[in-house]
Amino acid sequence: MLQKLLISLPRSYDSIYSVIEHSKDLDTLEIQEVVASLKNFELILDRHTENSTEKAFTSLNIESKSSKNGSFSGGNKSQKNWKGNGKNWNNKSNSNPKPNASNEGTKTPCKHCEKLHYGKCWFEGKPKFRGCGKFGNMVRDCHGTQPVQKVNYANQVEETGTLFYACNAMTGVKVNNSWYVDSGCSNHMTGDEGLLIDIRRDVTSKVKMGTGETVPVAGKGTLVIETKTGRKHIQEVMLVPGLEENLLSVGQMMEHGYCLVFGKGMVTIFDDWSLQNPIAKVPMTSNRCFSLTMVPATQLVLRASVTHSLQTWHKRLGHLNDQSIRMLANQDMVHGMPSLEKDFAVCEGCKLGKQHRDSFPAESTWRAQFPLELVHTDICGPMQIASMSENRYFLLFIDDCSRMAWVYFLRNKSNAFECFKKFKAMTELQSGHKVKSLRSDRGGEFMSNEFLAYCSEAGIQRQLTVAYSPQQNGVAERKNRTVIEMAKSMLHEKSLPYEFWA
């Protein structure tokens, strides 16, 4: 609104417009300050259009027009302006000077032009124009009768006196919870229909806006707000389309039994006239308004429901594929899984987390007959981002018979030997079987002297792959990919950072 006001100024206001634009911050500048500056500048323009002579110098100087038109006895047109000192042109002293010419302190104003000067008045016998009060002016040449361009917006602000009235010309409705306590408003008003309940449409009233426009009232409703003492209902709030701010009428609140006390830079609203139950204290803002923020009470009806969908169980099971989920449901392999619908769409987490290269060729068809008869192992890492516990590797152990897998997180590859001893002790005790064979690649963590000596003492057969042939350890390599894709799918689904990969 401030920029619109400055742009609409006429050309005569260019100087004050440049001063305001280059010396003030338009984002924080109040519109009242600009209006006051424009009014002062307008008074200056009106004073300069009078074409009057400075009265501080009229008693000393004589205009050139007076000398040219024979106001002195010499009559010489080439003479300059002279200062009156009580002497004649023949340089002889005047024995009897006139009282109004010998001493400046005793001069009397001229009865024709009301100015102090010497000699005969130039305007004696000339008509005086009634429009501007000047001698010799014609109607067509007089600038005093022409209308002076003024800032209409500044006049509107002066007439209304409140800032939010001046903004009523805006077409957009700003939804907020701020209500202005207004003593000049006859009724509670708002432009947001969502704040009211129980709206009655049978209202034929009209509201006159600050711009002079008359707007019909769309209805009357009730505003429900939350307070520390419970819910409060404000009745008969008018719904005025196009009203930007919410207004609380002081008079209407007093009619409903409320008491408002203004003073000390705030207004205190009491529940009754006993002044014992204060409801709110509204401090005065910088623009001398009282803005009260009220949170409307929301009316909600909640219902608990559970939707069993294939997508939900797909996410619960680590983004398992469609075929495997249906097999789990058909064979009752998961407790509590309901019957699921047939439609299934690939989720965004699977698209981002399961991108991969072509799989390795099929390995040997031999499978172990007993648990721990053959154990596959491999280390995956280092990860680009460390986990929350500063781990960058994880170690996998897969039983060839049951395909059961165990995962251990490592900070360094050198910890693989300690993890293997923990794994061997735990699985042998829990299953009652012994680890007989261990298949791995030729990584340094599996080829250390301690690792080889421990397997030799325990009678564990070592199956080592050929260098640069990960296909020979395809079970562990494929499990690495499965575990990584599961973790990445979960991270992408919930938009979590990679620090949570472990």
N, C-alpha and C positions, 0 to 999 in steps of 0.2 A: 504493500500500500504506500510505503514511503517513496519507493522508486516511481510509482505511478503519479504521485503528487508532484515530484520534482520534474518529471518529463512533461507534465501538462502545463507548466509555467510558460507565460509569454516571453518574447525575446527580451523585453526590458529587465527580466529577472536573471539574465545569463550570468551576471557577475556574482550574485549571491548563490546561484546554483553551483558555480565552479568552486566557491569557497567551501560550501557544505560538502561537496563531493570529494574534495582533496584533503580537507582537514578533519573530517569526522568519519567515524566507523558506522556505516549504514546498518550493520547487523545489530549493534547495541544502541543506536540512537533512538530516542523516544520521539514519537511524532508530535507531541506537544512542544518540544524544543524547536523543531523545524517550523511549526506554525507560528510560534512567537518570533522567530528570526524573520520570517517572511512578512509578518505584520510590521515589525520595525523598519524593514527595508521599504515597505510600501509607504510608510509615513515619510521616509526620507525622499522618496520619489515625488510625493505630493508637495513637499516643501520646496524642492528644486524647480518644480514647474510654475511656481508663482512669479519668477523673474523679478524678484525684489532686490533692492540694493542693501548691502550690509549696513545696518544702522550705526554701527560703531565708527564708521568712517564718513558718514554723510555730513557731519558738522565741520570737517576739515577739508574735504576735496570738493571741487566743482567739476561737474561732468563737462566733457568737450562740447556736448550739444548746447549747453547754456552759453558758452563763449561764441559758438558759431551763429547763434540766433540773436545776438545783440543784447544779452542780458547785462553787459557792462557798457560803460559809456565809450570805451575805446573803439569797439566794433571791429577790431582787427581779427580776421579769421585764422591767421597763422599763430595767434597767441596760444601759449600752453596754459594748462590749468594752474591757477595761482592760489596761494594761500592768503586768506584775508587777515590783514594785520592792522587794520585801522588807518591806512594811508591811501591817498588819492593816486591817480596815474601820473601826475606831475611831480611825484616824490615829495610833495609838501604835506606837512602834517595837517591832519584834519582837526580843527580846533573844537568842532562840535560833532563828534561821531555819534552815530545812532546807537541807541542802547542795545539793539539786537545785533550790531555789527562790531562793537568794540570789545566785547567780552563773550567768550563762548559759553560761559556759565549762565548768562542771562538770556540766551536765545529762546525764542518761542516757536513752536511748530507752525508750519504754514497752514492756513485755513483751507487751501485747495488740495495739496498733496499730503499734508500731515507730516512733512519732513522738515529737517533743519537745513537751511541754505541761505545764501546771500542773494540780494538783488530780487528782481521780479521773478515770480514763479512761472515756469515754462508752461504749466498746464492751466494757467488762468484763462478762463473763457472757453475751454474745450469741454465737450460733453463727457460724462463718465458712464461707461457701460454698466448696466445693472447686473449682467450675468457674472462677470468676473471682478467687478469693482475697479477696473483700470480705465485710464483716459485714452480716448481715440481708438479703441478696439471696435471692430465690426463683428457682426454675428458670425459671418462666414470665416473670419480669421481668428476668432477667439478660441483658445484651447481650453479655457475654463469650463465651457459648456459641454465639451466632448466627454463621454464616459471613460473613466479610468479602468483599465483592465485589472481585475482582481482575481485572486485564487479562490475559486468557488469551493474547493474542498476545505480550505481553511475556514470559510464561513460556515460550512456544515458542522465541522468539529466544534466551533464556537457555539452554535445553536444547540447542539445536542448535549455536549458537556461530558459524555462518557464514550470511552474508546470503542467498546464492543458494539455500540449502536452504529458507529461509523463503519464498522466492518460487515454490517448486515447485507451490503450489496454483493458480497461474495456468493457465488452459486453453489460451491461445494460445502457439504456439511461435515464438520470436524467432530468425530466421535470421541468424547472424553468424559471423564468423571468429575470435571471441575464445574462448580456452580458458583455464580457471582451473587453475593448478597446485595440486592439493589433496592433502594428505597424509592426510586422513581418508576418501578415496574408495578403495574396494577395486579398481575397474576404471575404465578409460577409458569415458566415457559421453557421449552426445550425443542430442538429440531431433530432429536434422535428418537425414533419410535421404539427402538429396542430397549430403552431404559424404563418404559412404562408397561403396566399391566392393567387389565380391565378397562381398555380404551373404549369410550363411548363416542360414536360417530355422529350422533344427532345434535351437533353443536353448530350454531350459525353465527358465532361471534367473528369479529374481525380485529386485527391488530395493526396499528400504525407503526411502521418501522422508523428508525432514525433518519432514513433517507426520504421520508414522506410517503413511501409506498404503503398501500393498504393490502395486507395479506390475510386471506381467510384462514380460520383455525380449523385444522383437520380433525380435531377431537380433544377429549379430556381423559386423562388416565391417572393412575396412582403410581408413585415412585416408592419402591421398597428398598431400604438401605440397611446395612449392618452397622450396629454401634456396639460399644462395650456393654451397654445395658440391655441389649437385645435388638430385635428388628423394630424399625420405625417406619410408619406409613405417612407419606406426604400426599394429601388428597388434592384433587382438582388441579392437576398440572396440565397446562395447555400444550398441545402438539402443534407447533408452528413450522411448516415446511420452509426450509431455507435459512432458519435461524442458526447462526454459527455457534453461539455460546449458550450455556444453560443459565437461566436466571431464577433466583429465589426472591420472591416479593416479600419485603419486610411487612407491609400492611396485611397481606394474606396470612403470614405466619402469626401476627398478633391476633388476628381474628380467630385462629385455631388455638389460642391459649398460650402461645409461646411468648417469651419475653426476651428482647434483645437490648443489650447494654453496649454502647459505643464509648470507647475511651482508651487512652494509653496505647494508641496504635493498633487496636484490635477491637473485634466485636465478639461478645460472649452471648451464646444462645442458651437460655434456660428453659426447662420443661414447663415451668409455671411461674406465677408472679411472686412466689415465695423466695426466689433466687437461691434455692438450696440444691437444686438438681441441674448442674450445668451439663449441657449436651455436647457442645463444641465451642472451641475458641479459634476464631479465624483472624490471623494477623493481617495487617494491611500490607499490600505489595508496594513495589516502587512506583507504580502508576496510580497509587491511591485508590485501589480497588480491593475488595475483600473476596478472595477466591477460596471456596470451601471444596475440598476433595471428598466425595462420598462414593463408597464402593457399593454398587447395587447388589442386592441379594439375588442369587441365581436359584431358580426352581428346577431341580433335577429329580428324575425318577430313575433309579439305578436297578438293573436286573443282572443277576449273575448267570452267566452261560458259558459253556465250554464247547468249542467247535473242534471236532476230530477230523482233521484233513491229512491227506497224504503229504502235503508240503510240511506240516508241523512235525510229523514223525520223521520225515526226511532230514529235517534240521536237528531233531533230537538225537538221531543215530549218526551224527557226524557227517551229514550229507551223503548218506548211503544211496546207491543207485536204485532205480525203480524196481527192477527184477528181484533184487535181494530183499527189499522191503516186503514185497508181495509174498515171497517165499517164507519170510519170518511170520507174516500174518496167517498164511494158509496152514502152516504146520504148527501153529501155536508155540513158536519158539521164544516169544517175548510176552511176559505177563502183563496184562492190562491193555494190550493193543486192540482197539476196536476194529470193526470192519471199515475199510477205507474206500473212497470213491475210485473210479477207474482213471479219471483224467489226471495227468501228471505233466507238468511243464518244468523244464530245466531252470533252476534258479540262477540268479546272478552270481551268487557265491561260487557255484560249481563252474560256471563259465570262466570266471577269473582264476579259480584255484586249481582246476584240473587240466590246464593246458600242458601238453607233454609231447615228447617225441615218440616215434614208433617203438613198440615194445621189442624186447630181445627175442631171439628164436627160442623155440620150445626146448626145454632141457630134458635130461634123461627121465624115463618113465618110472624109474625105481623109486619106491617110497618106503620109509621105515615102517616096521610092524609094531614097534613098542615105543612108548614115550621116552624121550631123551636118547633114543638110539642114534639120532643124528640131529645136531643143533647147528643152525645157520646163524652167522653173526656178521655184522658190518658196522662201521662207524660212519655217520653222516655229518658233514660239516667241513670247515667252520662256517657258521652263519654270519651274514654281514652285520646283523644287529644282535647283540647279546640279549639273553633273557633277563627277567627280573632278578635272578640269582647269579648273573654274570656268566651263565653257561653258553657256550658256543657250539657244542657237539652233543649228539645223543647216540647211544649204543643200543643196538637191537639184538635180541636173541629170539630165534624162531624155532620151535619144535617141529621137526619134519613130519611127525606122525599126526599130531593134532592141530598143527599150524597155530598153536598158542604163541603169543608174542609178548616179550617183556621189553620195556624201554627204560634206559638209564641216561640221565643228563650229566655231561662232563664239562668241566672247565678246560681241561687239557687232555690230549690223547693219551698221555702217560697214565691216566687214571683207569684205563681200560682193564688192566690186570686185576686191580682191586675189585672192580665191578664184576668181573668174571668169577672170582672166588666167592663173592656174595651170592651171585646167581646160582652157582653150583651147589653151595650149601643149602640154599633155600629150596630149590626144586627137588633135589635128591631127598631131603627130609620130608617134604610135603607129598611127593608122589611115590616114594618107595623104590624108584628106579635110579639107575646110575647113568651119568653122562658117559657115552661110549665114543662118540665121534664129534668133532668140531670142524665145521667147514667155514673158511674165511679167505680173504685175499692175502696178499703178501705185504700188507702194511706194516710199518715199523712197530706199531703198538701190539701186533700179534706175533712178531718175529723177535721180540726181545729175549735175552737169555733167561730171565726169570720166568717168562711165560712158557717157553719151551721146556725148561726144567720142571716146572709144576705139572704140565701135561704129561711129561714122561714119567714122573713119580706116581701120578694118579692113574696111569694106564689109558689115557685118553688119546685116541687116534686123531691125528691132524690131517685134514684134507685142504690143501692149499691150491688156489687157482693159478693158472698160468698168467704171467705178467701181461697187462693190458687186455685181459679177457674177462670183463665183468659178467659175461653170459654164463660162465661156469658157476657163479654165485648168484644166480638169477632170483632165487627165493628171497634172499636178504635185500637185493637191489630193488626188487618189485615192492617189497614191504616198506622200504625207505620212501618210495614214491607215494605209496598209499597213505602213510602216516603224514607226510608233508602236505599232500593234497587235502587231507582231512583238516589239518591245522589251518592251512591257508583259506579253505572254504569257510571255516568258522570265523576267522578274522575278517574276511571280506563281508560276510553276512551281517556282522554287528558293527562294522566300521571301527575296529579296534586297531591300535598301533601294533607294529611287529614285535614290540617288547614282550607281548603276551604269547609268543609262539609256543613256549614250553607248556 
